[in-house]
Each structure stands twice: as structure tokens, then as C-alpha cells.
Amino acid sequence: MKLPLPPWVRPRALIALLATCAALALGPLLHSDVYIHNLLTLTFIGIAAALAWNWLGGYLGQVSFGHAAMFGLGGFVAAKAEISMGMPMVFAWCFGGVIAGLYALVWGHPTLRLRGPYFSIATIGVGEATRLVGTYWDWLTGGSSGTSLPMHPNLKFTLYWYALALAAVAMAASYALRRSSLGLALLAIKSDVDAASDVGVSSTRLQDLVLFLSGAMIGVCGASYGSYFSYIEPGDMFGFDRSISWVLMGVIGGIGTIAGPALGAIIFVLLRQYLIASYPQLYLGLYGILLVLVILFEPLGLTGLSLRVLRRARPDLIVSGSET
Amino acid sequence: MSAVLRADGLSKRFGGLKAVDNVSLTLDEGRILGLIGPNGAGKSTCFSMLAGSTSPTAGRVFLGDREITGLPAFRAARGGVVRTHQIVRPFANLTIFENAVVAAVQCSGLDHAGARALARETLEFAGLAARRNEYPAGLTLAGRKRLEMARALACAPKVLLLDEVIAGVNPAEAQEMVTLILRIRDERKVSIIMTEHVMAAVMRLCERVVVLDAGKLIAAGEPKEIVQNPEVIAAYLGKKHA
């Protein structure tokens, strides 16, 4: 049987993604551990967010320290849409995501002219300003006392599958963005914007597109996070440490790689869960050490590490290029 | 003989400085036009305006009958005017093959497979096929200049603007580069404007040469006449030698 796939899709990657999702989808039917169930749900949301952050930070090399702005906006807009307008949950998520994506364009279209550290500094400003406005605008966010979302029996349990689907979509989008011919154009922009324009890459439009997708996906993550906890509060949703966490996930897993940030998100969420319970004062310090180690020894993070191991074990498997 | 690229009265001011002042030039189809002049004469600024990376303060640029003045660089490139850079700018994070694929995909309007075939064929043409899966950092300067040209060629241009592709390479490599440029004109049917300091190459390659000095066009004609022109000699060597 021949599937009508675009030529850049490796069937093996598609099968791996589908198989992983199927196994994870069946998981809750086989065990009844609520703690693991919840931890996995949070991990899925983390994976989707880290991958979305990587589209901008990794593929385009525009490292954002302000993505919590879209996470929070998506969360509160979806909550408002669900409560005041009675929108069904998934529609409200998408609505929140679109608004968050548009918001990203509003500040990002002018800001993306800056590159590297200058862009990063601008995003810190955007993130903090959004947090303050969010706290002040209590008609949207409920101010410092936050917003409560409708609770349904069993919702938390079923959200597992929604979160899994979200992570799967983010994974597929990461793959498509990087492997299709768009991905090469993004890497070209990352390497040299002007030279990319000189060979026909419309840098401004592509950067805007990626920014929108990244912001929208992060917004949907914020919305699902809100539904999951059924209570959200601006200080937490727009928090700076939330933005930092995606940078960390990306760096730990391998910035700019397709699946690295997902790996980073898994490590990050699990590690944090363990550390917060056991050494609440230490955990940020340990992340700091981990970050320094990764940057010093393996800039491509865990992905780089596993490639290195694989290359040593089976040198015949990996060639330097990727012409297939 | 029809003009493929024409510039009318191009000027560019940077504040009080006139980098290019009222320069007109015409490139005929299938020809190589030399653009020479001492350092700072405005050659690269001229190139930037022709390729769209800088918009002119005054003047117009035509590609065939179509006006392309002030189009953004990516539109000019898709339209058929592609430049290379004096200081090479390969995409270091892409393989040599992928460098060519980006250009082919964005400019040629071909699908995935077609663009890859064009990129592969272009690398073969430029003598880089054997190293296509390596990264540009592994190439010598001459190799990277070749890549710069191959990447521009993968755009399937009508007009190629070569900014000092020969300067800085050793004599044997320079010879190969001259051959490559001639093959681009003859086999690829691409018209070329080139800036160059290596006069021997200019004499061999260009049918016509225009000379810039301090932003102004001071002479135009066959290379043999140009090197005898007192104004040109004065521009390079000072009035005493003219």
C-alpha cells in the first residue's frame, strides 16, 4: 500500500509517532495510578509548549524569554470564552490560541527585526509588561485572585487524552516545519537573514508565520493547563520562570532539533516534580548547574549526546549530511 | 541584442555622502559587464541597488521591460536578479547541498523533487558535487566562493551579479573561476555583471567595462580602451600618473 505522503516524510518517523501515541493512549486503561496519570498529562502539555517554543527559539534562533505572555493570554481568553460565552472547551482552547498567536504578531512583527540577544531582551520586556497588565485587567483575568474554570466530574481524567493529542500535534508540526522545504529556509534565516533574502527567502513573512504558530500553540497549551487545574492566576500563568522553563527544556533536550525539546520537557517536568517534593530550595540551583553543563559540553543537549553515542556504536549509520 | 538589465540614473545617498551618483548602465543579454573602480567607488552599493537589498534614493532599475526598482531582495531574486557577496556568506548550519536546495526551492517555483534535482545538477556544474553532504566550513575560500556562485545559480537567474569572486584566491583557482564564469554565460545563458580588482580576469571576461570613481560613472567601453583612459588611470593611481 502506498500512502500519499509528502516526499520529506520518513515513514519510519510517522510510524514511531503513531505507535508511541497509541501506547500512551492505552496506558490509563491498564493502570489506575492517579499520580502517574496526572504527571503524564502535565508532561504532555510541557512537551507541546517546549516544542512550540523551539520553532522560534531553535529553528529561527530567536530565543524568547517572554512566551509566558501567550501562555497566559491563551489561558485567560479560553477561560473567559468558556465561562462568559459558553464556548465548548476545545473551541475555547483554539480561540485562546488564535488570540495568543495574534498577540505574538502584534509585538513580534516589529521586534523580530532585532536578532539574537537584542530580541531576547525585548521579549523579557514584553513578558513582564504582559504580566503586569494581566494582573491589572481583572475583567479578563480576575486580577490577583484569579479565575476559576468550570469543573466537570472526570474532566481531569479525560484531559490526559486531550493533552496527548496536543503533544502529538506539536510533534508532527515540529517535524513538518523542520523537514519540509520550509525548514531549510528557516535555518537559512537563522544563519544569515540578508543572504537568505538574496536567494529568494521571504524572511519577514516566514518569521511572522513561525511566530504566529509558536504563539498560538503556546496559547492552546495555556488554555489546556487552565482547564486541567480549573483555577488560574496571572502571577503564575504569565510568570517569568514559566518562560525560562521552556528555554531550559529546549537547551536540555537540544535547541533547534526536532524532538529534543520534547525530551527536555520530560526530564524537566519529572525532575521538577521530584526536586520540589524533596529539595524545594535546591531545584533552581540544580537546573542552573545542568544548564551550564549542557552549554559547556554538548550544545545540542541530550539529542547531541545520543547522536554522539550512536555514532560511536554504529558509525556506518550516520552520515554528515541529510540528503535522502 | 536586447538589454536584459538596465539602470537609469541610480543614486544613493547615505546622509550627506553620495555613495552612488547618477549611474546608468545597460547589460545586454548573454554578455559579461565589468564594474570596476577603486575601493569605495560605490560598486557594492550599486550591486545592492540592482539586487534589491538597498533601495535607491533616485533612479530606476529594469529587468527586461519590468521595473524592479525598490523591490525587496527576495522578490528581485525570484524575478531573476541574484547577487553573490564579496565576503562569502554561506549558510553554515546547512550542508552544501542544502545551501543550494534553499535557493532552488525559493526561487525556481519547482516542487520538492524538482528543486532538489536542480540543486544537485547545479553543484555538479560548479564542481562541488563530491562534497555536497559536507558543511561549508570545510571548504577553502575558493570553494566557498564557488558555493556562493552555485547557490546563486540554483535560483535559475537571468542576471547574476558577481561581487569580487576572483579576488583573494590563488592563481590556479582564479583560472578555474574564470572558466566557470564563462561556462555560466555560455552553458547557462546567464548574463553577468561583475565587480573585480583582478584586472587580468576583467580583461579576459568582460566585453564591456564601466568605471566608477567616488560614486560617479567616469568611463565606459571595451576593456582595452578603458585601461588607456587617462581619467581611469588618474582614479586609480592619481593625476601625476595619468
Interface residues (C-beta under 8 A of the other chain):
Chain A: P6 P7 W8 S180 S181 L184 A185 L187 A188 K190 S191 D192 D194 A195 A196 S197 D198 V199 G200 V201 S202 S203 V319 S320 G321 S322 E323
Chain B: A51 S53 P72 A73 F74 A77 R78 V82 R83 H85 R89 P90 F91 A92 N93 L94 T95 F97 E98 N99 V101 V102 A103 V105 Q106 C107 H112 A113 A115 R116 R132 N133 E134 Y135 R151 A152 A154 C155
